[in-house]
Amino acid sequence: MVKEIALAACSGMSPNGLVARVSVSDLAIDDKHALSICMGSVSADDEGFKSIANEFPVFAVNGCEGNCVGKILRDKGIDVIGEINVGDTLEPTGHRANDVARLDDEGELCVSILKEAIEEKLSELRD
């Protein structure tokens, strides 16, 4: 059973990347057993963030079909215990974020949808 989980969000410049970052940030605040890690620091081999990623199981939140977060983490030798893709999660709902830097009402709705989907996945991992 997994209790503490590190969340790694897309840092790309797309609307879905913004939805990923906001969702992970919110979850890290709301869930005392979740923390977020900085993908830029992981990519730069920063020892502080890499040690966190090696200490806690990591869940990847990918912004687009490139699934860069999971790929970068695995390339750095970090075990990824689960992944979710923002675009795949939002597609069946008909909702789409539309700005790379700011969330409007639609973007906030996308964050809510993604957070719920991530929480479901984390719940499965914790059971």
C-alpha positions, 0 to 999 in steps of 0.5 A: 500500500502506498501512502505518500505520493509525489506528483509530477506535472507537465511543465509545457507551454500548453493549456493542458500543461497549465491544467496539469500544474494547477491540478497538482498544486491544488492536490499537494495543498489539499492532500497531506500525503501528496507533494509536488516535484518540479520537472525542471529540477528533475530534468536538470538533475537537481539533487534535492528534487531527485532525492524526493523523487527517489524517496517517494513513489511518483505519479506522472501528470502528462499534458499532451500525447507526448507524455513527456513527464513519464518519459523524463522521469523514467529516463532519469531512472525514477520509477513511475507508479502511475500516469494520467494524460490531461488530454485523454482525461478531458476528451470524453467530457467535451471540455478544453482549457484555452490559455497557456497562462491563465484559467478562465471558467472553462479552465477551472472546470478542466482542473476540477475534472482532472483533480477528480481523475487523479484522486481516483487513481491515487485512491486505487494506488493507496488501496 
